Amino acid sequence: MANSAGSKSATDISQTMDDMDDVRKYTSLGAANRDKLRENPGFYTRAWRRLRKDKIAILSLVGLLFIVIFALGAPLVERWVGVSYSTTNLRAALLPPGASYTDPVSGESTTYWFGTDGAGRDLLVRLAYGGRISLMVASLALVFSLLIGMTIGSVAGFFGGIVDSLLMRLVDTLLCIPGITLLLLISVWIQPGPVGLAFVIALLGWTGVSRLIRGEVLSLKQRDYVDAARVLGASNASIIIKHIFPNVVSLVIVWASLSLPSLIIYEATLSYLGFGVQMPVPSWGNMLNDAREVFRRSWTFTFIPGMAIMLTALFINLFGNGLRDALDPRLKE
């Protein structure tokens, strides 16, 4: 027994010495290294670190921010150029980029950095104001689509049964209808403004996100924390809003970043066909519609708004791809 006690005492002493060595190693580290040892970054911190390493996504974000700032600063662009987006000057029609026009009466000279359209309106100013309209319509359509799609998808996935069947058959029916055809019919019927056009686009844009949300909710509602909330007396609405919605945020962010380009192109298509934003209010789509009659005489009139649409859609898509990879929990640093 004495030997057993001695062996146990020796073991305790050895363990104590090891613990003291660990403490000395920890205390010998600098403050920055100790903080690094204690650090346990959360999901969004790790996602941001992965996103920062994606140079293409970061460059796309910078380009997108430049386009947004350019569109939001349309009044400043107008003040700098000295003409409004609706000012016409037929004598200065279809000028090339960088051309100047001197008024024969007042002698004032105006430089058109992006040239002019068929009515002599400054393309730079109209491009800025058109970007405001196009981005506003697409953003509002995205918000309306999320509100409708998340509500229907979460209700269908959470309650299941006949509610799920009815709502998903509605989604299947809308998916079978050619989208642009239905949008044209609705646009002709109600002749919407920018906000109304956004809601019209959202009427067909919510189906994809509703199916994604439904599938995720079907999985989440089986989790233990949902059962615990139900046992504690939480209502169905409270469970959906407080416990399920926060767990689908990443999915919604990725869907939104990848869907916004298609919404911009939807608006441009409707405006190009003459059923979207109406003149004299500019949008990138109706600028293209206005340019198709004179594109042989001024290729820049067609190229500039078309390039703005293409670059915006490209930047959002590239950033959306990087964001999707960054938010993927299966990827490790």
Rosetta silent file (secondary structure, phi, psi, omega in degrees, C-alpha in Angstrom):
SEQUENCE: MANSAGSKSATDISQTMDDMDDVRKYTSLGAANRDKLRENPGFYTRAWRRLRKDKIAILSLVGLLFIVIFALGAPLVERWVGVSYSTTNLRAALLPPGASYTDPVSGESTTYWFGTDGAGRDLLVRLAYGGRISLMVASLALVFSLLIGMTIGSVAGFFGGIVDSLLMRLVDTLLCIPGITLLLLISVWIQPGPVGLAFVIALLGWTGVSRLIRGEVLSLKQRDYVDAARVLGASNASIIIKHIFPNVVSLVIVWASLSLPSLIIYEATLSYLGFGVQMPVPSWGNMLNDAREVFRRSWTFTFIPGMAIMLTALFINLFGNGLRDALDPRLKE
SCORE:     score description
SCORE:     0.000 S_00000001
   1 L     0.000  -35.594  178.286    0.000    0.000    0.000 S_00000001
   2 H   -63.722  -43.214  178.418    2.933    2.271    0.748 S_00000001
   3 H   -62.530  -39.429  178.794    4.340    1.634   -2.689 S_00000001
   4 H   -62.198  -43.263 -179.830    0.892    2.328   -4.227 S_00000001
   5 H   -65.900  -39.861  179.236    0.616    5.607   -2.319 S_00000001
   6 H   -64.790  -40.211  178.640    4.143    6.571   -3.335 S_00000001
   7 H   -64.139  -40.326  179.838    3.448    5.774   -6.973 S_00000001
   8 H   -66.403  -39.695  179.806    0.237    7.823   -6.866 S_00000001
   9 H   -65.110  -40.130  178.172    2.059   10.710   -5.236 S_00000001
  10 H   -63.411  -38.116  178.088    4.774   10.587   -7.904 S_00000001
  11 H   -64.177  -43.038  179.530    2.105   10.600  -10.608 S_00000001
  12 H   -63.379  -41.360  179.707    0.414   13.639   -9.086 S_00000001
  13 H   -63.821  -42.139  179.307    3.718   15.457   -8.836 S_00000001
  14 H   -63.211  -41.346  179.075    4.529   14.650  -12.475 S_00000001
  15 H   -65.318  -38.646  178.952    1.084   15.906  -13.614 S_00000001
  16 H   -65.346  -39.665  178.264    1.536   19.078  -11.565 S_00000001
  17 H   -64.417  -40.435  177.431    4.924   19.674  -13.151 S_00000001
  18 H   -62.562  -42.068  178.794    3.447   19.229  -16.629 S_00000001
  19 H   -62.963  -40.412  179.225    0.691   21.732  -15.820 S_00000001
  20 H   -65.610  -36.829  176.122    3.254   24.206  -14.571 S_00000001
  21 H   -62.514  -41.879  178.483    5.253   23.793  -17.788 S_00000001
  22 H   -62.393  -40.822  179.381    2.103   24.541  -19.815 S_00000001
  23 H   -64.535  -42.148  179.877    1.463   27.641  -17.727 S_00000001
  24 H   -64.817  -39.983  178.030    5.033   28.846  -18.208 S_00000001
  25 H   -62.993  -40.200 -178.020    4.821   28.280  -21.969 S_00000001
  26 H   -68.120  -44.345 -177.808    1.525   30.197  -22.134 S_00000001
  27 H   -72.057  -21.760  178.352    2.759   33.109  -19.998 S_00000001
  28 H   -75.536  -17.327  178.774    5.993   33.322  -22.008 S_00000001
  29 L   -73.289  154.741  175.296    3.989   34.100  -25.160 S_00000001
  30 L   -71.898  167.395 -178.648    3.273   37.696  -26.125 S_00000001
  31 H   -60.748  -39.647 -178.518   -0.164   39.219  -25.649 S_00000001
  32 H   -64.701  -41.297  179.806   -0.948   38.939  -29.367 S_00000001
  33 H   -68.719  -36.285  177.431   -0.063   35.242  -29.439 S_00000001
  34 H   -65.011  -40.471  177.701   -2.123   34.548  -26.297 S_00000001
  35 H   -63.927  -36.038  179.276   -5.117   36.267  -27.862 S_00000001
  36 H   -66.243  -36.677  177.760   -4.619   34.176  -30.980 S_00000001
  37 H   -65.383  -38.818 -177.956   -4.648   30.992  -28.903 S_00000001
  38 H   -78.938  -14.933 -172.553   -7.902   32.041  -27.216 S_00000001
  39 L   -69.386  134.934  174.756   -9.481   33.162  -30.471 S_00000001
  40 L  -137.397   82.054 -171.403  -12.363   31.086  -31.786 S_00000001
  41 L   -61.984  146.686  178.865  -13.775   33.032  -34.745 S_00000001
  42 L   -79.909 -177.039 -175.416  -17.449   32.719  -35.555 S_00000001
  43 H   -61.788  -47.591 -175.910  -19.063   31.681  -38.817 S_00000001
  44 H   -73.099  -28.957  174.824  -19.241   35.158  -40.363 S_00000001
  45 H   -65.186  -45.147  177.716  -15.693   36.029  -39.282 S_00000001
  46 H   -64.510  -37.382  178.522  -14.370   32.943  -41.051 S_00000001
  47 H   -64.055  -41.340  179.196  -16.531   33.768  -44.093 S_00000001
  48 H   -65.273  -37.560  177.981  -15.112   37.291  -44.264 S_00000001
  49 H   -64.747  -40.451  177.848  -11.565   35.926  -44.077 S_00000001
  50 H   -67.035  -39.182 -178.993  -12.251   33.573  -46.963 S_00000001
  51 H   -65.095  -38.773 -179.659  -13.897   36.361  -48.958 S_00000001
  52 H   -62.431  -28.369 -179.438  -10.899   38.675  -48.464 S_00000001
  53 H   -79.273  -14.257  179.343   -8.663   36.055  -50.050 S_00000001
  54 L   -87.938   96.888 -174.930  -10.809   35.958  -53.208 S_00000001
  55 H   -64.546  -36.459 -179.367   -9.245   38.771  -55.247 S_00000001
  56 H   -65.095  -42.405  179.445  -11.792   38.517  -58.063 S_00000001
  57 H   -64.915  -40.690 -179.550  -14.710   38.899  -55.645 S_00000001
  58 H   -66.986  -43.715  177.481  -13.087   41.889  -53.919 S_00000001
  59 H   -62.960  -37.690  177.247  -12.319   43.613  -57.244 S_00000001
  60 H   -65.240  -39.340  177.251  -15.891   42.959  -58.353 S_00000001
  61 H   -62.782  -41.363  178.281  -17.177   44.484  -55.115 S_00000001
  62 H   -63.168  -45.052  178.018  -15.037   47.590  -55.704 S_00000001
  63 H   -62.491  -39.461  178.386  -16.350   47.909  -59.270 S_00000001
  64 H   -65.688  -42.571  177.863  -19.924   47.456  -58.085 S_00000001
  65 H   -62.068  -37.792  177.771  -19.485   50.101  -55.387 S_00000001
  66 H   -62.801  -42.315  179.522  -18.126   52.507  -58.010 S_00000001
  67 H   -65.667  -41.415  179.765  -21.214   51.982  -60.187 S_00000001
  68 H   -65.163  -43.594  178.880  -23.552   52.455  -57.212 S_00000001
  69 H   -64.297  -39.553  177.232  -21.754   55.642  -56.110 S_00000001
  70 H   -60.867  -42.699 -179.863  -21.861   56.933  -59.689 S_00000001
  71 H   -69.705  -43.296  179.824  -25.616   56.315  -59.861 S_00000001
  72 H   -67.733  -26.632  179.016  -26.335   57.793  -56.433 S_00000001
  73 L   -90.997   23.281 -179.347  -24.216   60.834  -57.320 S_00000001
  74 H   -55.722  -42.579  177.268  -26.255   61.617  -60.425 S_00000001
  75 H   -60.690  -35.363  177.509  -27.206   65.126  -59.172 S_00000001
  76 H   -68.233  -39.188  176.280  -23.506   65.891  -58.646 S_00000001
  77 H   -62.953  -42.150  178.641  -22.706   64.665  -62.158 S_00000001
  78 H   -61.612  -42.782  179.545  -25.506   66.843  -63.501 S_00000001
  79 H   -66.467  -38.008 -179.834  -24.163   69.890  -61.646 S_00000001
  80 H   -66.780  -43.675 -179.604  -20.627   69.205  -62.886 S_00000001
  81 H   -71.776  -38.827  178.369  -21.672   68.859  -66.541 S_00000001
  82 L    98.830    3.903  176.877  -24.058   71.812  -66.365 S_00000001
  83 L  -134.003  152.296  178.795  -27.060   70.253  -68.137 S_00000001
  84 L   -88.187  169.462 -178.084  -29.945   68.111  -66.862 S_00000001
  85 L   -69.865  -17.610 -178.396  -30.864   64.677  -68.161 S_00000001
  86 L  -102.796   -0.809  179.936  -33.920   66.105  -69.963 S_00000001
  87 L   -72.338  123.421 -178.839  -32.201   69.092  -71.634 S_00000001
  88 L  -107.416  150.451  176.947  -32.371   68.682  -75.405 S_00000001
  89 L  -153.392   93.419 -174.612  -30.264   70.363  -78.076 S_00000001
  90 H   -62.867  -24.428  178.000  -30.947   69.100  -81.578 S_00000001
  91 H   -70.441  -21.196 -179.349  -27.954   70.987  -82.928 S_00000001
  92 H  -107.826   25.319 -176.293  -25.709   68.838  -80.715 S_00000001
  93 L   -71.061  140.757  173.546  -27.375   65.510  -81.531 S_00000001
  94 L    57.388   40.433  174.634  -25.267   62.340  -81.757 S_00000001
  95 L   -76.112  146.029  178.222  -21.977   63.958  -80.823 S_00000001
  96 L   -73.331  164.767  178.525  -19.103   61.510  -80.160 S_00000001
  97 L   -59.029  137.321  178.474  -17.595   61.144  -76.662 S_00000001
  98 L    85.443   -2.738 -178.753  -15.463   64.115  -75.628 S_00000001
  99 E   -76.110  153.990  178.659  -16.969   66.485  -78.207 S_00000001
 100 E  -118.670  152.009  177.055  -17.809   70.071  -77.306 S_00000001
 101 E  -131.680  131.378  179.231  -20.613   72.301  -78.509 S_00000001
 102 E  -108.968  122.530  179.854  -20.569   76.093  -78.428 S_00000001
 103 L   -68.073  124.234 -176.775  -23.891   77.898  -78.349 S_00000001
 104 L   -68.042  -20.781 -177.684  -23.897   80.484  -81.210 S_00000001
 105 L   -87.891  -55.559 -176.569  -26.066   82.908  -79.216 S_00000001
 106 L   -86.973  -20.801 -177.886  -24.588   82.844  -75.718 S_00000001
 107 L    79.322    4.321  179.924  -21.145   81.628  -76.681 S_00000001
 108 L   -76.401  138.399 -179.573  -21.162   79.058  -73.848 S_00000001
 109 E  -108.108  135.044  179.110  -19.281   75.844  -74.539 S_00000001
 110 E  -123.741  129.792  177.333  -20.404   72.461  -73.192 S_00000001
 111 E   -98.960  128.502  179.034  -18.290   69.321  -73.265 S_00000001
 112 E  -104.712   98.899 -171.722  -20.155   66.008  -73.617 S_00000001
 113 L   -67.118  -32.336  177.003  -17.796   63.444  -72.142 S_00000001
 114 L  -107.394   10.215 -178.251  -19.895   60.440  -73.229 S_00000001
 115 L    84.049 -169.346 -178.450  -21.425   62.131  -76.267 S_00000001
 116 E  -130.855  163.296  177.680  -25.113   62.853  -76.874 S_00000001
 117 L   -92.990 -167.874 -176.144  -28.194   60.929  -77.969 S_00000001
 118 L   -66.361  -19.020  177.985  -30.517   61.582  -80.901 S_00000001
 119 L  -102.420    8.342  178.798  -32.153   64.515  -79.107 S_00000001
 120 L    78.509   19.558  178.970  -28.873   66.111  -78.052 S_00000001
 121 L   -88.287  144.715 -176.181  -29.148   65.030  -74.398 S_00000001
 122 E   -68.619  123.856 -176.414  -25.958   64.376  -72.449 S_00000001
 123 H   -72.376  -31.600 -179.662  -25.294   60.627  -72.220 S_00000001
 124 H   -64.588  -45.368  179.717  -23.161   60.858  -69.077 S_00000001
 125 H   -67.083  -42.964 -179.733  -25.939   62.513  -67.073 S_00000001
 126 H   -67.596  -32.175  177.177  -28.589   60.200  -68.475 S_00000001
 127 H   -66.036  -40.365  179.211  -26.394   57.169  -67.723 S_00000001
 128 H   -66.336  -48.075  179.356  -26.101   58.234  -64.077 S_00000001
 129 H   -68.457  -35.301  176.178  -29.828   58.858  -63.668 S_00000001
 130 H   -64.676  -35.221  175.509  -30.634   55.719  -65.653 S_00000001
 131 H   -64.739  -38.006  177.046  -28.441   53.718  -63.291 S_00000001
 132 H   -60.081  -45.413 -178.309  -30.415   55.069  -60.333 S_00000001
 133 H   -67.572  -47.630 -176.660  -33.678   53.918  -61.887 S_00000001
 134 H   -63.697  -44.611  179.639  -32.399   50.522  -63.032 S_00000001
 135 H   -69.045  -34.919  178.361  -30.712   49.708  -59.713 S_00000001
 136 H   -66.056  -45.673  179.961  -33.708   50.975  -57.736 S_00000001
 137 H   -61.528  -46.291 -179.169  -36.152   48.840  -59.723 S_00000001
 138 H   -64.607  -40.593 -179.712  -33.939   45.747  -59.406 S_00000001
 139 H   -67.409  -43.291  177.874  -33.359   46.292  -55.663 S_00000001
 140 H   -64.942  -39.945  177.000  -37.058   46.825  -54.927 S_00000001
 141 H   -62.028  -37.098  177.666  -37.920   43.763  -57.011 S_00000001
 142 H   -65.249  -43.265  179.872  -35.386   41.787  -54.970 S_00000001
 143 H   -64.510  -45.896  178.786  -36.909   42.969  -51.676 S_00000001
 144 H   -61.925  -40.976  179.436  -40.458   42.174  -52.827 S_00000001
 145 H   -63.020  -41.564  179.431  -39.328   38.750  -54.084 S_00000001
 146 H   -65.703  -42.504  179.981  -37.677   37.962  -50.757 S_00000001
 147 H   -61.322  -46.155 -179.051  -40.724   39.029  -48.756 S_00000001
 148 H   -71.231  -49.027 -175.187  -43.071   36.908  -50.838 S_00000001
 149 H   -65.728  -41.637  179.518  -40.746   33.952  -51.363 S_00000001
 150 H   -67.662  -37.383  179.129  -39.538   33.661  -47.765 S_00000001
 151 H   -65.667  -50.704 -177.742  -43.080   33.866  -46.416 S_00000001
 152 H   -68.076  -41.937 -179.240  -44.519   31.247  -48.752 S_00000001
 153 H   -65.325  -40.988 -179.793  -41.465   28.966  -48.581 S_00000001
 154 H   -70.380  -38.762  178.213  -41.287   29.021  -44.781 S_00000001
 155 H   -65.141  -44.349 -179.813  -45.028   28.441  -44.364 S_00000001
 156 H   -63.672  -44.439 -177.902  -44.984   25.551  -46.845 S_00000001
 157 H   -72.621  -33.369 -175.444  -41.942   23.903  -45.290 S_00000001
 158 H   -77.196  -43.316 -175.994  -42.980   24.423  -41.671 S_00000001
 159 H   -87.905  -31.858  177.931  -46.597   23.265  -41.834 S_00000001
 160 L    62.611 -160.174  175.292  -46.242   20.672  -44.608 S_00000001
 161 H    60.932 -139.930 -176.386  -49.194   18.535  -45.599 S_00000001
 162 H   -68.024  -31.106  176.731  -51.924   20.071  -47.729 S_00000001
 163 H   -62.581  -45.527  178.757  -50.578   23.598  -47.162 S_00000001
 164 H   -62.217  -44.401 -178.083  -47.237   22.554  -48.620 S_00000001
 165 H   -62.865  -45.366 -178.147  -48.891   20.781  -51.552 S_00000001
 166 H   -65.130  -45.680 -177.538  -51.110   23.738  -52.491 S_00000001
 167 H   -68.445  -38.904  179.520  -48.352   26.340  -52.266 S_00000001
 168 H   -71.712  -29.537  174.276  -45.824   24.248  -54.182 S_00000001
 169 H   -68.903  -33.032  174.353  -48.342   23.542  -56.944 S_00000001
 170 H   -63.805  -43.028  178.276  -48.786   27.312  -57.236 S_00000001
 171 H   -63.001  -44.771  179.364  -45.027   27.669  -57.562 S_00000001
 172 H   -60.816  -38.659  179.239  -44.880   24.896  -60.186 S_00000001
 173 H   -64.316  -44.405  179.992  -47.648   26.589  -62.173 S_00000001
 174 H   -66.759  -33.771  178.593  -45.836   29.937  -62.213 S_00000001
 175 H   -68.510  -24.244 -179.939  -42.591   28.244  -63.220 S_00000001
 176 H   -80.132  -16.385 -177.870  -44.338   26.746  -66.252 S_00000001
 177 L   -87.344  131.168  176.015  -45.431   30.160  -67.547 S_00000001
 178 L   -57.586  119.893 -171.470  -42.916   32.000  -69.793 S_00000001
 179 H   -62.057  -49.146 -174.951  -41.757   34.796  -67.513 S_00000001
 180 H   -66.031  -33.000  178.432  -41.105   37.575  -70.014 S_00000001
 181 H   -64.670  -46.263  179.708  -44.459   36.949  -71.733 S_00000001
 182 H   -66.115  -38.051  178.014  -46.411   37.288  -68.497 S_00000001
 183 H   -63.143  -40.135  177.763  -44.404   40.365  -67.505 S_00000001
 184 H   -63.602  -42.229  179.946  -45.224   42.003  -70.832 S_00000001
 185 H   -63.614  -44.909 -179.931  -48.946   41.274  -70.406 S_00000001
 186 H   -65.772  -39.217 -179.065  -49.006   42.683  -66.870 S_00000001
 187 H   -65.624  -37.718  177.638  -46.978   45.746  -67.919 S_00000001
 188 H   -68.201  -35.725 -174.965  -49.391   46.509  -70.759 S_00000001
 189 H   -71.181  -46.166 -173.846  -52.375   46.076  -68.464 S_00000001
 190 H  -107.186  -10.568  179.588  -51.329   48.344  -65.578 S_00000001
 191 L    45.346   67.950 -171.095  -48.572   50.518  -67.203 S_00000001
 192 L   -77.396  158.825  167.021  -46.502   50.727  -64.001 S_00000001
 193 L   -84.945 -168.391 -178.657  -43.993   53.328  -62.858 S_00000001
 194 H   -57.646  -45.304 -179.403  -40.599   52.322  -61.424 S_00000001
 195 H   -68.532  -43.834  177.609  -42.025   51.035  -58.119 S_00000001
 196 H   -62.576  -37.829  178.111  -44.929   49.281  -59.834 S_00000001
 197 H   -63.706  -38.766  177.559  -42.520   47.742  -62.343 S_00000001
 198 H   -61.535  -42.027  179.298  -40.426   46.376  -59.469 S_00000001
 199 H   -67.824  -36.924  178.001  -43.510   44.720  -57.969 S_00000001
 200 H   -62.463  -44.330  178.364  -44.490   43.293  -61.365 S_00000001
 201 H   -63.829  -38.001 -179.146  -41.040   41.726  -61.756 S_00000001
 202 H   -67.361  -23.836  179.789  -41.227   40.384  -58.191 S_00000001
 203 H   -60.057  -26.344  176.662  -44.498   38.583  -58.983 S_00000001
 204 H  -109.206  -12.007 -175.065  -42.447   36.030  -60.908 S_00000001
 205 H   -85.261   -6.410 -174.740  -39.108   36.429  -59.117 S_00000001
 206 L   -89.549  -11.725 -172.661  -40.114   34.880  -55.790 S_00000001
 207 H   -65.119  -39.929 -177.894  -40.611   31.284  -56.952 S_00000001
 208 H   -65.450  -46.700 -178.383  -36.938   30.277  -56.862 S_00000001
 209 H   -69.239  -29.545  178.954  -36.232   31.523  -53.351 S_00000001
 210 H   -65.609  -37.614  178.216  -39.466   30.006  -52.025 S_00000001
 211 H   -69.315  -39.346  177.471  -38.352   26.530  -53.092 S_00000001
 212 H   -62.994  -46.248 -179.283  -34.918   27.028  -51.526 S_00000001
 213 H   -64.674  -40.917  179.636  -36.410   28.255  -48.253 S_00000001
 214 H   -58.463  -47.156 -179.847  -38.958   25.418  -48.172 S_00000001
 215 H   -62.565  -38.507  179.874  -36.215   22.783  -48.497 S_00000001
 216 H   -70.662  -39.020 -179.433  -34.129   24.389  -45.769 S_00000001
 217 H   -67.468  -37.190  176.567  -37.101   24.782  -43.419 S_00000001
 218 H   -56.788  -34.546  177.928  -38.044   21.116  -43.882 S_00000001
 219 H   -79.492  -42.325 -174.393  -34.619   20.258  -42.475 S_00000001
 220 H   -69.904  -31.921 -175.069  -34.474   22.911  -39.764 S_00000001
 221 L   -69.820  -10.961  176.956  -37.864   22.181  -38.232 S_00000001
 222 L   -91.043   -1.871 -176.137  -36.606   18.736  -37.149 S_00000001
 223 L   -74.277  158.288 -176.379  -33.773   20.213  -35.064 S_00000001
 224 H   -65.476  -37.132 -176.982  -33.685   19.927  -31.270 S_00000001
 225 H   -68.345  -26.293  174.884  -33.755   23.665  -30.609 S_00000001
 226 H   -71.205  -40.906  175.963  -37.044   23.951  -32.512 S_00000001
 227 H   -63.837  -38.868  179.210  -38.538   21.183  -30.362 S_00000001
 228 H   -64.809  -41.300  178.446  -37.219   22.927  -27.250 S_00000001
 229 H   -64.694  -36.673  179.369  -38.820   26.224  -28.286 S_00000001
 230 H   -68.602  -38.766  178.561  -42.120   24.448  -28.923 S_00000001
 231 H   -64.083  -35.107 -179.978  -41.991   22.779  -25.490 S_00000001
 232 L   -76.577   -1.451  174.756  -41.412   26.187  -23.893 S_00000001
 233 L    96.982   12.837  179.449  -44.634   27.424  -25.469 S_00000001
 234 L   -68.802  141.647  178.399  -43.348   29.408  -28.445 S_00000001
 235 L   -76.627  166.343  179.287  -45.906   30.001  -31.188 S_00000001
 236 H   -61.580  -42.020  179.055  -45.386   28.849  -34.762 S_00000001
 237 H   -62.265  -40.842  179.439  -44.813   32.421  -35.930 S_00000001
 238 H   -65.402  -39.691  179.216  -42.233   32.956  -33.185 S_00000001
 239 H   -64.280  -43.050 -178.923  -40.405   29.739  -34.088 S_00000001
 240 H   -64.963  -46.381 -174.126  -40.265   30.693  -37.766 S_00000001
 241 H   -74.751  -44.236 -172.208  -39.103   34.275  -37.157 S_00000001
 242 H   -90.617  -25.946 -172.227  -36.735   33.771  -34.200 S_00000001
 243 H  -116.854  -26.022 -177.559  -35.341   30.268  -34.732 S_00000001
 244 H  -100.215  -47.485 -179.843  -35.643   29.363  -38.416 S_00000001
 245 H   -54.719  -45.168  179.768  -35.143   32.628  -40.311 S_00000001
 246 H   -59.532  -23.611 -178.956  -31.729   33.360  -38.703 S_00000001
 247 H   -89.252   -3.109  176.271  -30.484   29.983  -39.952 S_00000001
 248 H  -113.268    8.083 -178.176  -31.417   30.651  -43.570 S_00000001
 249 H   -61.328  -44.617 -179.211  -29.818   34.111  -43.760 S_00000001
 250 H   -60.019  -43.002  178.560  -26.681   32.812  -45.474 S_00000001
 251 H   -62.288  -41.914 -178.847  -28.745   31.008  -48.090 S_00000001
 252 H   -66.913  -40.455  179.511  -30.840   34.135  -48.729 S_00000001
 253 H   -61.021  -44.597  179.735  -27.743   36.353  -49.068 S_00000001
 254 H   -65.471  -44.365  178.808  -26.244   34.075  -51.686 S_00000001
 255 H   -60.867  -41.893 -178.648  -29.523   33.804  -53.600 S_00000001
 256 H   -63.940  -43.420 -178.431  -29.952   37.581  -53.569 S_00000001
 257 H   -66.450  -29.837  179.874  -26.431   38.237  -54.860 S_00000001
 258 H   -88.875  -17.645 -178.698  -26.903   35.779  -57.721 S_00000001
 259 H   -93.966  -24.439 -177.371  -30.455   36.904  -58.604 S_00000001
 260 H   -58.054  -41.183  177.688  -29.902   40.670  -58.690 S_00000001
 261 H   -58.920  -41.295 -179.942  -28.201   40.612  -62.149 S_00000001
 262 H   -66.216  -32.613  177.546  -31.172   38.808  -63.704 S_00000001
 263 H   -69.298  -38.210  175.559  -33.545   41.372  -62.181 S_00000001
 264 H   -62.021  -42.699  179.992  -31.501   44.215  -63.680 S_00000001
 265 H   -68.983  -34.418  174.751  -31.658   42.487  -67.060 S_00000001
 266 H   -58.944  -48.703  179.828  -35.423   41.935  -66.652 S_00000001
 267 H   -61.675  -43.973 -179.842  -35.922   45.671  -66.128 S_00000001
 268 H   -63.460  -37.896  179.321  -33.665   46.501  -69.062 S_00000001
 269 H   -64.979  -47.338  179.411  -35.531   44.032  -71.287 S_00000001
 270 H   -62.799  -42.824  179.281  -38.951   45.445  -70.435 S_00000001
 271 H   -67.983  -36.406  177.855  -37.740   49.026  -70.895 S_00000001
 272 H   -63.782  -36.848  179.205  -36.010   48.087  -74.152 S_00000001
 273 L   -80.545   -3.865  176.602  -39.274   46.623  -75.444 S_00000001
 274 L    90.159   12.053 -177.536  -41.101   49.809  -74.435 S_00000001
 275 L  -114.783    7.211 -179.641  -43.100   48.362  -71.529 S_00000001
 276 L  -104.187 -128.761  178.395  -40.919   49.424  -68.614 S_00000001
 277 L   -68.128  130.065 -174.596  -39.788   52.868  -67.486 S_00000001
 278 L   -96.795  148.875  174.301  -41.122   55.431  -69.945 S_00000001
 279 L   -61.319  151.514    7.135  -39.376   58.439  -71.431 S_00000001
 280 L   -86.361    0.481  177.734  -38.300   61.101  -70.566 S_00000001
 281 L   -66.739  123.491 -175.783  -37.256   59.327  -67.313 S_00000001
 282 L   -84.378  146.182  165.227  -34.041   57.505  -68.276 S_00000001
 283 L  -143.959  162.165 -177.951  -33.139   53.921  -67.533 S_00000001
 284 H   -61.674  -32.936 -179.552  -30.465   51.789  -69.098 S_00000001
 285 H   -69.364  -48.088 -178.689  -33.113   49.737  -70.878 S_00000001
 286 H   -74.520  -18.434  170.800  -35.010   52.593  -72.509 S_00000001
 287 H   -65.899  -40.560  175.534  -31.695   54.226  -73.452 S_00000001
 288 H   -65.635  -39.458  177.762  -30.973   51.100  -75.500 S_00000001
 289 H   -61.544  -40.362  179.276  -34.491   51.243  -76.922 S_00000001
 290 H   -69.628  -26.855 -174.995  -33.905   54.859  -77.935 S_00000001
 291 H   -84.736  -16.993 -173.063  -30.543   53.979  -79.506 S_00000001
 292 L   -66.880  -21.767 -179.370  -31.697   51.178  -81.796 S_00000001
 293 L   -82.362  -18.462 -175.085  -32.981   53.626  -84.420 S_00000001
 294 L  -127.017   17.428 -174.023  -29.696   55.513  -84.734 S_00000001
 295 L   -67.018  -21.484  177.307  -27.051   52.907  -83.853 S_00000001
 296 L   -72.221  -26.329 -178.731  -25.648   53.038  -87.406 S_00000001
 297 L   -92.826  -24.707 -179.550  -24.903   56.747  -86.963 S_00000001
 298 L  -148.156   95.870 -177.933  -23.626   56.572  -83.365 S_00000001
 299 H   -70.218  -25.981 -179.421  -22.386   53.229  -82.055 S_00000001
 300 H   -67.264  -29.502  178.872  -21.442   54.772  -78.696 S_00000001
 301 H   -61.051  -33.969  177.018  -25.093   55.569  -77.996 S_00000001
 302 H   -85.957  -38.879 -173.388  -25.757   51.805  -77.944 S_00000001
 303 H   -66.585  -42.386 -171.434  -22.426   50.698  -76.493 S_00000001
 304 H   -65.426  -54.411  178.047  -22.384   52.857  -73.343 S_00000001
 305 H   -66.556  -33.165  176.869  -25.689   51.796  -71.683 S_00000001
 306 H   -64.345  -40.411  177.425  -25.188   48.220  -72.880 S_00000001
 307 H   -66.451  -36.344  178.108  -21.726   48.136  -71.311 S_00000001
 308 H   -62.630  -42.856  178.349  -23.147   49.564  -68.063 S_00000001
 309 H   -64.152  -45.307 -176.639  -25.700   46.728  -67.891 S_00000001
 310 H   -64.667  -45.613 -178.310  -23.086   44.090  -68.720 S_00000001
 311 H   -65.606  -41.079  179.229  -20.508   45.329  -66.189 S_00000001
 312 H   -62.262  -47.276  179.074  -23.070   45.645  -63.396 S_00000001
 313 H   -63.291  -39.263 -179.507  -24.392   42.128  -63.991 S_00000001
 314 H   -65.920  -46.418 -179.652  -20.830   40.763  -64.271 S_00000001
 315 H   -61.039  -43.793 -179.186  -19.636   42.416  -61.051 S_00000001
 316 H   -66.205  -40.181  179.720  -22.647   41.195  -59.075 S_00000001
 317 H   -64.742  -45.724 -179.697  -22.295   37.654  -60.438 S_00000001
 318 H   -64.918  -41.699  177.594  -18.570   37.430  -59.644 S_00000001
 319 H   -66.639  -38.331  177.495  -19.099   38.858  -56.172 S_00000001
 320 H   -62.696  -39.207  176.998  -22.033   36.487  -55.644 S_00000001
 321 H   -63.954  -43.148  177.507  -19.870   33.496  -56.579 S_00000001
 322 H   -65.066  -38.831  179.030  -17.197   34.582  -54.115 S_00000001
 323 H   -66.505  -38.123  178.007  -19.791   35.177  -51.417 S_00000001
 324 H   -62.594  -43.344  178.429  -21.305   31.747  -52.009 S_00000001
 325 H   -66.614  -38.308 -178.351  -17.913   30.090  -51.555 S_00000001
 326 H   -67.418  -34.172 -177.336  -17.153   32.188  -48.466 S_00000001
 327 L   -90.274    1.072  179.309  -20.439   31.271  -46.775 S_00000001
 328 L   -76.336  112.140 -177.141  -20.147   27.569  -47.586 S_00000001
 329 L   -68.022  -13.629  179.857  -19.582   25.888  -44.186 S_00000001
 330 L   -78.956  -15.367  178.490  -18.022   22.857  -45.878 S_00000001
 331 L   -87.128  135.682 -179.002  -15.011   24.908  -46.967 S_00000001
 332 L  -113.551  153.391  177.644  -12.192   25.182  -44.455 S_00000001
 333 L   -72.977    0.000    0.000   -9.400   27.720  -44.258 S_00000001
